Protein backbone atom coordinates (compact mmCIF):
# COMPACT_ATOMS: atom_id res chain seq x y z
CA UNK A 1 0.00 0.00 0.00
CA UNK A 2 1.23 3.50 -0.73
CA UNK A 3 2.95 4.97 2.33
CA UNK A 4 0.91 8.17 2.11
CA UNK A 5 -2.37 6.27 2.21
CA UNK A 6 -1.22 4.47 5.32
CA UNK A 7 -0.58 7.65 7.33
CA UNK A 8 -2.80 8.50 10.27
CA UNK A 9 -4.21 12.02 10.54
CA UNK A 10 -5.35 13.64 13.80
CA UNK A 11 -8.25 15.97 13.02
CA UNK A 12 -8.93 18.55 15.70
CA UNK A 13 -11.76 20.74 16.94
CA UNK A 14 -10.83 23.63 19.24
CA UNK A 15 -13.17 24.80 21.97
CA UNK A 16 -12.58 28.00 23.91
CA UNK A 17 -14.28 29.70 26.83
CA UNK A 18 -15.29 28.75 30.36
CA UNK A 19 -17.14 25.62 29.16
CA UNK A 20 -14.41 24.43 26.77
CA UNK A 21 -13.63 21.21 28.66
CA UNK A 22 -17.28 20.20 28.92
CA UNK A 23 -17.98 21.05 25.28
CA UNK A 24 -14.96 19.07 24.04
CA UNK A 25 -15.99 16.02 26.10
CA UNK A 26 -19.53 16.25 24.76
CA UNK A 27 -18.32 16.62 21.17
CA UNK A 28 -16.14 13.52 21.60
CA UNK A 29 -19.29 11.47 22.27
CA UNK A 30 -20.63 12.53 18.87
CA UNK A 31 -17.30 11.69 17.21
CA UNK A 32 -17.38 8.21 18.76
CA UNK A 33 -20.91 7.68 17.39
CA UNK A 34 -19.71 8.80 13.95
CA UNK A 35 -16.83 6.28 14.04
CA UNK A 36 -19.29 3.47 14.81
CA UNK A 37 -21.81 4.44 12.13
CA UNK A 38 -19.22 5.05 9.41
CA UNK A 39 -17.06 2.04 10.41
CA UNK A 40 -13.82 4.01 10.21
CA UNK A 41 -10.50 2.16 10.20
CA UNK A 42 -9.36 3.50 13.58
CA UNK A 43 -11.31 3.97 16.78
CA UNK A 44 -9.10 6.55 18.42
CA UNK A 45 -10.33 9.87 19.68
CA UNK A 46 -9.88 11.93 22.77
CA UNK A 47 -9.86 15.23 24.56
CA UNK A 48 -6.90 17.38 25.57
CA UNK A 49 -6.99 20.40 27.89
CA UNK A 50 -4.48 23.20 27.40
CA UNK A 51 -5.91 25.74 29.85
CA UNK A 52 -9.15 26.34 31.75
CA UNK A 53 -10.49 28.05 28.62
CA UNK A 54 -8.99 25.96 25.77
CA UNK A 55 -9.68 22.28 25.11
CA UNK A 56 -9.75 20.14 22.00
CA UNK A 57 -11.58 17.06 20.83
CA UNK A 58 -9.78 14.95 18.25
CA UNK A 59 -10.24 11.94 16.05
CA UNK A 60 -7.53 9.90 14.30
CA UNK A 61 -8.43 8.77 10.79
CA UNK A 62 -6.63 6.95 8.01
CA UNK A 63 -5.44 9.35 5.33
CA UNK A 64 -7.59 7.65 2.67
CA UNK A 65 -10.68 8.49 4.80
CA UNK A 66 -9.66 12.09 5.40
CA UNK A 67 -11.33 13.84 2.47
CA UNK A 68 -14.77 12.36 3.15
CA UNK A 69 -14.58 12.73 6.94
CA UNK A 70 -13.32 16.31 6.65
CA UNK A 71 -16.20 17.28 4.35
CA UNK A 72 -18.75 15.83 6.77
CA UNK A 73 -17.31 16.86 10.16
CA UNK A 74 -15.54 20.15 9.29
CA UNK A 75 -12.59 19.95 11.71
CA UNK A 76 -10.77 23.17 12.56
CA UNK A 77 -7.34 21.76 11.80
CA UNK A 78 -5.31 18.58 11.51
CA UNK A 79 -1.85 17.10 11.77
CA UNK A 80 -0.06 13.86 11.02
CA UNK A 81 -0.55 11.49 13.95
CA UNK A 82 2.66 9.80 15.06
CA UNK A 83 1.44 7.86 18.08
CA UNK A 84 0.53 4.19 18.24
CA UNK A 85 -2.94 2.90 17.55
N, CA, C and O atoms as CSV, one atom per row, in Angstrom:
chain,resi,resn,atom,element,x,y,z
A,1,UNK,N,N,0.851,-1.183,0.000
A,1,UNK,CA,C,0.000,0.000,0.000
A,1,UNK,C,C,0.893,1.241,0.000
A,1,UNK,O,O,1.954,1.242,0.625
A,2,UNK,N,N,0.485,2.256,-0.671
A,2,UNK,CA,C,1.227,3.501,-0.730
A,2,UNK,C,C,1.422,4.056,0.670
A,2,UNK,O,O,0.476,4.096,1.458
A,3,UNK,N,N,2.634,4.486,0.988
A,3,UNK,CA,C,2.954,4.969,2.331
A,3,UNK,C,C,2.079,6.155,2.732
A,3,UNK,O,O,1.712,6.279,3.900
A,4,UNK,N,N,1.741,7.026,1.782
A,4,UNK,CA,C,0.907,8.175,2.109
A,4,UNK,C,C,-0.507,7.758,2.499
A,4,UNK,O,O,-1.125,8.382,3.361
A,5,UNK,N,N,-1.014,6.718,1.874
A,5,UNK,CA,C,-2.368,6.273,2.206
A,5,UNK,C,C,-2.415,5.561,3.548
A,5,UNK,O,O,-3.493,5.358,4.107
A,6,UNK,N,N,-1.271,5.186,4.062
A,6,UNK,CA,C,-1.223,4.471,5.325
A,6,UNK,C,C,-0.996,5.414,6.513
A,6,UNK,O,O,-1.002,4.975,7.664
A,7,UNK,N,N,-0.797,6.696,6.237
A,7,UNK,CA,C,-0.583,7.649,7.330
A,7,UNK,C,C,-1.865,7.845,8.125
A,7,UNK,O,O,-2.975,7.684,7.616
A,8,UNK,N,N,-1.671,8.200,9.395
A,8,UNK,CA,C,-2.801,8.503,10.266
A,8,UNK,C,C,-2.841,10.012,10.472
A,8,UNK,O,O,-1.807,10.645,10.684
A,9,UNK,N,N,-4.036,10.583,10.408
A,9,UNK,CA,C,-4.213,12.015,10.538
A,9,UNK,C,C,-5.080,12.295,11.767
A,9,UNK,O,O,-6.144,11.701,11.939
A,10,UNK,N,N,-4.612,13.201,12.609
A,10,UNK,CA,C,-5.353,13.636,13.798
A,10,UNK,C,C,-6.108,14.902,13.409
A,10,UNK,O,O,-5.506,15.951,13.182
A,11,UNK,N,N,-7.437,14.790,13.335
A,11,UNK,CA,C,-8.250,15.967,13.024
A,11,UNK,C,C,-8.778,16.537,14.340
A,11,UNK,O,O,-9.160,15.800,15.248
A,12,UNK,N,N,-8.788,17.864,14.415
A,12,UNK,CA,C,-8.930,18.547,15.700
A,12,UNK,C,C,-10.021,19.619,15.650
A,12,UNK,O,O,-10.159,20.354,14.672
A,13,UNK,N,N,-10.781,19.678,16.729
A,13,UNK,CA,C,-11.760,20.741,16.942
A,13,UNK,C,C,-11.358,21.481,18.203
A,13,UNK,O,O,-11.198,20.875,19.262
A,14,UNK,N,N,-11.195,22.792,18.090
A,14,UNK,CA,C,-10.833,23.631,19.238
A,14,UNK,C,C,-12.093,24.189,19.891
A,14,UNK,O,O,-13.038,24.595,19.214
A,15,UNK,N,N,-12.084,24.200,21.211
A,15,UNK,CA,C,-13.171,24.801,21.972
A,15,UNK,C,C,-12.559,25.768,22.974
A,15,UNK,O,O,-11.597,25.438,23.668
A,16,UNK,N,N,-13.127,26.960,23.040
A,16,UNK,CA,C,-12.583,28.002,23.907
A,16,UNK,C,C,-13.711,28.586,24.764
A,16,UNK,O,O,-14.880,28.584,24.377
A,17,UNK,N,N,-13.324,29.075,25.920
A,17,UNK,CA,C,-14.278,29.697,26.825
A,17,UNK,C,C,-14.384,28.910,28.108
A,17,UNK,O,O,-13.730,27.878,28.261
A,18,UNK,N,N,-15.203,29.384,29.038
A,18,UNK,CA,C,-15.286,28.749,30.362
A,18,UNK,C,C,-15.851,27.324,30.322
A,18,UNK,O,O,-15.626,26.553,31.254
A,19,UNK,N,N,-16.573,26.965,29.267
A,19,UNK,CA,C,-17.142,25.619,29.159
A,19,UNK,C,C,-16.389,24.744,28.164
A,19,UNK,O,O,-16.911,23.721,27.722
A,20,UNK,N,N,-15.171,25.135,27.807
A,20,UNK,CA,C,-14.414,24.429,26.770
A,20,UNK,C,C,-14.235,22.947,27.080
A,20,UNK,O,O,-14.432,22.111,26.198
A,21,UNK,N,N,-13.870,22.607,28.298
A,21,UNK,CA,C,-13.626,21.210,28.661
A,21,UNK,C,C,-14.900,20.383,28.519
A,21,UNK,O,O,-14.872,19.282,27.969
A,22,UNK,N,N,-15.999,20.907,29.008
A,22,UNK,CA,C,-17.285,20.197,28.920
A,22,UNK,C,C,-17.714,20.045,27.460
A,22,UNK,O,O,-18.177,18.977,27.060
A,23,UNK,N,N,-17.566,21.088,26.679
A,23,UNK,CA,C,-17.977,21.048,25.282
A,23,UNK,C,C,-17.137,20.045,24.504
A,23,UNK,O,O,-17.676,19.291,23.694
A,24,UNK,N,N,-15.834,20.021,24.734
A,24,UNK,CA,C,-14.962,19.070,24.045
A,24,UNK,C,C,-15.339,17.631,24.394
A,24,UNK,O,O,-15.391,16.773,23.512
A,25,UNK,N,N,-15.601,17.363,25.673
A,25,UNK,CA,C,-15.995,16.015,26.100
A,25,UNK,C,C,-17.315,15.610,25.457
A,25,UNK,O,O,-17.474,14.465,25.032
A,26,UNK,N,N,-18.250,16.532,25.383
A,26,UNK,CA,C,-19.535,16.246,24.758
A,26,UNK,C,C,-19.367,15.985,23.255
A,26,UNK,O,O,-19.978,15.067,22.708
A,27,UNK,N,N,-18.548,16.784,22.606
A,27,UNK,CA,C,-18.324,16.616,21.169
A,27,UNK,C,C,-17.667,15.266,20.885
A,27,UNK,O,O,-17.961,14.634,19.870
A,28,UNK,N,N,-16.784,14.825,21.773
A,28,UNK,CA,C,-16.140,13.525,21.598
A,28,UNK,C,C,-17.172,12.399,21.538
A,28,UNK,O,O,-16.996,11.446,20.779
A,29,UNK,N,N,-18.229,12.491,22.315
A,29,UNK,CA,C,-19.286,11.467,22.268
A,29,UNK,C,C,-19.879,11.377,20.866
A,29,UNK,O,O,-20.140,10.283,20.366
A,30,UNK,N,N,-20.088,12.528,20.234
A,30,UNK,CA,C,-20.626,12.526,18.874
A,30,UNK,C,C,-19.610,11.959,17.881
A,30,UNK,O,O,-19.987,11.265,16.937
A,31,UNK,N,N,-18.337,12.249,18.087
A,31,UNK,CA,C,-17.305,11.690,17.214
A,31,UNK,C,C,-17.258,10.169,17.333
A,31,UNK,O,O,-17.110,9.473,16.329
A,32,UNK,N,N,-17.382,9.656,18.545
A,32,UNK,CA,C,-17.384,8.207,18.755
A,32,UNK,C,C,-18.577,7.553,18.063
A,32,UNK,O,O,-18.441,6.469,17.496
A,33,UNK,N,N,-19.730,8.191,18.101
A,33,UNK,CA,C,-20.909,7.684,17.394
A,33,UNK,C,C,-20.658,7.669,15.892
A,33,UNK,O,O,-21.039,6.719,15.208
A,34,UNK,N,N,-20.025,8.710,15.377
A,34,UNK,CA,C,-19.713,8.795,13.949
A,34,UNK,C,C,-18.784,7.654,13.531
A,34,UNK,O,O,-18.986,7.041,12.482
A,35,UNK,N,N,-17.772,7.371,14.344
A,35,UNK,CA,C,-16.834,6.284,14.040
A,35,UNK,C,C,-17.585,4.961,13.921
A,35,UNK,O,O,-17.323,4.180,13.006
A,36,UNK,N,N,-18.514,4.706,14.836
A,36,UNK,CA,C,-19.289,3.467,14.806
A,36,UNK,C,C,-20.170,3.378,13.570
A,36,UNK,O,O,-20.200,2.345,12.901
A,37,UNK,N,N,-20.883,4.449,13.265
A,37,UNK,CA,C,-21.811,4.440,12.135
A,37,UNK,C,C,-21.063,4.295,10.807
A,37,UNK,O,O,-21.476,3.532,9.933
A,38,UNK,N,N,-19.966,5.031,10.665
A,38,UNK,CA,C,-19.220,5.048,9.405
A,38,UNK,C,C,-18.195,3.921,9.297
A,38,UNK,O,O,-17.582,3.744,8.244
A,39,UNK,N,N,-18.002,3.153,10.378
A,39,UNK,CA,C,-17.063,2.040,10.413
A,39,UNK,C,C,-15.673,2.471,9.934
A,39,UNK,O,O,-15.103,1.870,9.023
A,40,UNK,N,N,-15.142,3.521,10.565
A,40,UNK,CA,C,-13.819,4.015,10.213
A,40,UNK,C,C,-12.741,3.014,10.624
A,40,UNK,O,O,-12.950,2.185,11.509
A,41,UNK,N,N,-11.601,3.104,9.974
A,41,UNK,CA,C,-10.503,2.159,10.199
A,41,UNK,C,C,-10.013,2.183,11.644
A,41,UNK,O,O,-9.772,1.131,12.237
A,42,UNK,N,N,-9.867,3.379,12.213
A,42,UNK,CA,C,-9.358,3.499,13.581
A,42,UNK,C,C,-10.473,3.963,14.508
A,42,UNK,O,O,-11.402,4.662,14.102
A,43,UNK,N,N,-10.354,3.558,15.747
A,43,UNK,CA,C,-11.307,3.970,16.778
A,43,UNK,C,C,-10.521,4.690,17.866
A,43,UNK,O,O,-10.456,4.243,19.011
A,44,UNK,N,N,-9.922,5.823,17.476
A,44,UNK,CA,C,-9.097,6.551,18.420
A,44,UNK,C,C,-9.491,8.018,18.406
A,44,UNK,O,O,-9.350,8.704,17.393
A,45,UNK,N,N,-9.974,8.477,19.513
A,45,UNK,CA,C,-10.331,9.875,19.678
A,45,UNK,C,C,-10.058,10.245,21.116
A,45,UNK,O,O,-9.792,9.379,21.949
A,46,UNK,N,N,-10.122,11.514,21.404
A,46,UNK,CA,C,-9.875,11.929,22.773
A,46,UNK,C,C,-10.088,13.407,22.968
A,46,UNK,O,O,-10.540,14.126,22.077
A,47,UNK,N,N,-9.748,13.833,24.156
A,47,UNK,CA,C,-9.864,15.231,24.560
A,47,UNK,C,C,-8.536,15.619,25.197
A,47,UNK,O,O,-7.932,14.829,25.923
A,48,UNK,N,N,-8.090,16.833,24.923
A,48,UNK,CA,C,-6.904,17.381,25.575
A,48,UNK,C,C,-7.257,18.769,26.091
A,48,UNK,O,O,-7.991,19.516,25.444
A,49,UNK,N,N,-6.726,19.105,27.268
A,49,UNK,CA,C,-6.994,20.400,27.887
A,49,UNK,C,C,-5.681,21.181,27.964
A,49,UNK,O,O,-4.689,20.691,28.504
A,50,UNK,N,N,-5.684,22.375,27.429
A,50,UNK,CA,C,-4.483,23.202,27.403
A,50,UNK,C,C,-4.531,24.319,28.447
A,50,UNK,O,O,-3.491,24.794,28.903
A,51,UNK,N,N,-5.717,24.725,28.815
A,51,UNK,CA,C,-5.907,25.738,29.853
A,51,UNK,C,C,-7.359,25.639,30.303
A,51,UNK,O,O,-8.127,24.880,29.712
A,52,UNK,N,N,-7.753,26.376,31.323
A,52,UNK,CA,C,-9.154,26.337,31.748
A,52,UNK,C,C,-10.126,26.826,30.661
A,52,UNK,O,O,-11.328,26.577,30.742
A,53,UNK,N,N,-9.604,27.512,29.662
A,53,UNK,CA,C,-10.488,28.046,28.620
A,53,UNK,C,C,-10.145,27.558,27.220
A,53,UNK,O,O,-10.633,28.124,26.242
A,54,UNK,N,N,-9.306,26.508,27.096
A,54,UNK,CA,C,-8.990,25.955,25.775
A,54,UNK,C,C,-8.824,24.447,25.878
A,54,UNK,O,O,-7.919,23.945,26.545
A,55,UNK,N,N,-9.731,23.733,25.194
A,55,UNK,CA,C,-9.678,22.283,25.110
A,55,UNK,C,C,-9.919,21.881,23.674
A,55,UNK,O,O,-10.483,22.642,22.887
A,56,UNK,N,N,-9.484,20.668,23.339
A,56,UNK,CA,C,-9.753,20.138,22.001
A,56,UNK,C,C,-10.395,18.764,22.112
A,56,UNK,O,O,-10.219,18.044,23.095
A,57,UNK,N,N,-11.141,18.428,21.074
A,57,UNK,CA,C,-11.580,17.057,20.835
A,57,UNK,C,C,-10.880,16.654,19.547
A,57,UNK,O,O,-10.721,17.472,18.641
A,58,UNK,N,N,-10.461,15.396,19.464
A,58,UNK,CA,C,-9.776,14.953,18.249
A,58,UNK,C,C,-10.198,13.538,17.872
A,58,UNK,O,O,-10.717,12.769,18.681
A,59,UNK,N,N,-9.948,13.238,16.605
A,59,UNK,CA,C,-10.241,11.936,16.047
A,59,UNK,C,C,-9.089,11.583,15.117
A,59,UNK,O,O,-8.650,12.426,14.334
A,60,UNK,N,N,-8.593,10.359,15.189
A,60,UNK,CA,C,-7.535,9.901,14.299
A,60,UNK,C,C,-8.186,9.078,13.188
A,60,UNK,O,O,-8.944,8.141,13.444
A,61,UNK,N,N,-7.867,9.458,11.945
A,61,UNK,CA,C,-8.433,8.767,10.789
A,61,UNK,C,C,-7.302,8.340,9.855
A,61,UNK,O,O,-6.213,8.914,9.875
A,62,UNK,N,N,-7.574,7.341,9.050
A,62,UNK,CA,C,-6.629,6.947,8.006
A,62,UNK,C,C,-6.653,8.021,6.923
A,62,UNK,O,O,-7.700,8.607,6.647
A,63,UNK,N,N,-5.506,8.276,6.313
A,63,UNK,CA,C,-5.444,9.348,5.325
A,63,UNK,C,C,-6.422,9.137,4.173
A,63,UNK,O,O,-6.966,10.109,3.647
A,64,UNK,N,N,-6.657,7.884,3.771
A,64,UNK,CA,C,-7.589,7.652,2.667
A,64,UNK,C,C,-9.032,8.008,3.049
A,64,UNK,O,O,-9.866,8.196,2.163
A,65,UNK,N,N,-9.340,8.103,4.336
A,65,UNK,CA,C,-10.676,8.486,4.803
A,65,UNK,C,C,-10.810,9.997,5.001
A,65,UNK,O,O,-11.918,10.509,5.158
A,66,UNK,N,N,-9.692,10.700,4.995
A,66,UNK,CA,C,-9.661,12.094,5.404
A,66,UNK,C,C,-10.589,12.997,4.600
A,66,UNK,O,O,-11.348,13.769,5.183
A,67,UNK,N,N,-10.543,12.917,3.302
A,67,UNK,CA,C,-11.333,13.839,2.470
A,67,UNK,C,C,-12.821,13.747,2.794
A,67,UNK,O,O,-13.483,14.769,2.976
A,68,UNK,N,N,-13.343,12.533,2.866
A,68,UNK,CA,C,-14.766,12.356,3.148
A,68,UNK,C,C,-15.120,12.786,4.570
A,68,UNK,O,O,-16.111,13.485,4.782
A,69,UNK,N,N,-14.308,12.369,5.546
A,69,UNK,CA,C,-14.577,12.726,6.942
A,69,UNK,C,C,-14.492,14.230,7.132
A,69,UNK,O,O,-15.322,14.821,7.823
A,70,UNK,N,N,-13.492,14.849,6.520
A,70,UNK,CA,C,-13.321,16.306,6.647
A,70,UNK,C,C,-14.519,17.045,6.072
A,70,UNK,O,O,-14.958,18.040,6.649
A,71,UNK,N,N,-15.053,16.585,4.956
A,71,UNK,CA,C,-16.196,17.279,4.346
A,71,UNK,C,C,-17.460,17.136,5.187
A,71,UNK,O,O,-18.328,18.009,5.153
A,72,UNK,N,N,-17.572,16.053,5.933
A,72,UNK,CA,C,-18.753,15.833,6.770
A,72,UNK,C,C,-18.618,16.544,8.120
A,72,UNK,O,O,-19.552,17.214,8.562
A,73,UNK,N,N,-17.466,16.404,8.775
A,73,UNK,CA,C,-17.310,16.862,10.155
A,73,UNK,C,C,-16.712,18.256,10.309
A,73,UNK,O,O,-16.823,18.856,11.378
A,74,UNK,N,N,-16.088,18.775,9.275
A,74,UNK,CA,C,-15.542,20.147,9.289
A,74,UNK,C,C,-14.617,20.423,10.481
A,74,UNK,O,O,-14.899,21.317,11.278
A,75,UNK,N,N,-13.515,19.668,10.613
A,75,UNK,CA,C,-12.586,19.950,11.709
A,75,UNK,C,C,-11.932,21.314,11.524
A,75,UNK,O,O,-11.882,21.842,10.413
A,76,UNK,N,N,-11.437,21.873,12.604
A,76,UNK,CA,C,-10.773,23.169,12.562
A,76,UNK,C,C,-9.365,23.066,12.001
A,76,UNK,O,O,-8.881,23.984,11.339
A,77,UNK,N,N,-8.711,21.937,12.270
A,77,UNK,CA,C,-7.337,21.757,11.796
A,77,UNK,C,C,-6.967,20.287,11.891
A,77,UNK,O,O,-7.758,19.468,12.359
A,78,UNK,N,N,-5.765,19.956,11.446
A,78,UNK,CA,C,-5.306,18.577,11.507
A,78,UNK,C,C,-3.793,18.516,11.489
A,78,UNK,O,O,-3.113,19.504,11.213
A,79,UNK,N,N,-3.283,17.332,11.791
A,79,UNK,CA,C,-1.847,17.103,11.769
A,79,UNK,C,C,-1.600,15.616,11.607
A,79,UNK,O,O,-2.470,14.798,11.906
A,80,UNK,N,N,-0.411,15.265,11.132
A,80,UNK,CA,C,-0.061,13.861,11.018
A,80,UNK,C,C,0.046,13.290,12.431
A,80,UNK,O,O,0.674,13.887,13.306
A,81,UNK,N,N,-0.565,12.148,12.640
A,81,UNK,CA,C,-0.545,11.486,13.949
A,81,UNK,C,C,0.625,10.514,13.980
A,81,UNK,O,O,0.750,9.653,13.109
A,82,UNK,N,N,1.475,10.655,14.981
A,82,UNK,CA,C,2.665,9.804,15.056
A,82,UNK,C,C,2.618,8.802,16.206
A,82,UNK,O,O,3.563,8.036,16.395
A,83,UNK,N,N,1.549,8.799,16.961
A,83,UNK,CA,C,1.435,7.857,18.078
A,83,UNK,C,C,1.023,6.478,17.609
A,83,UNK,O,O,0.780,6.258,16.422
A,84,UNK,N,N,0.948,5.564,18.538
A,84,UNK,CA,C,0.531,4.189,18.241
A,84,UNK,C,C,-0.979,4.072,18.323
A,84,UNK,O,O,-1.636,4.773,19.093
A,85,UNK,N,N,-1.502,3.190,17.530
A,85,UNK,CA,C,-2.944,2.897,17.548
A,85,UNK,C,C,-3.133,1.583,18.279
A,85,UNK,O,O,-4.263,1.117,18.428
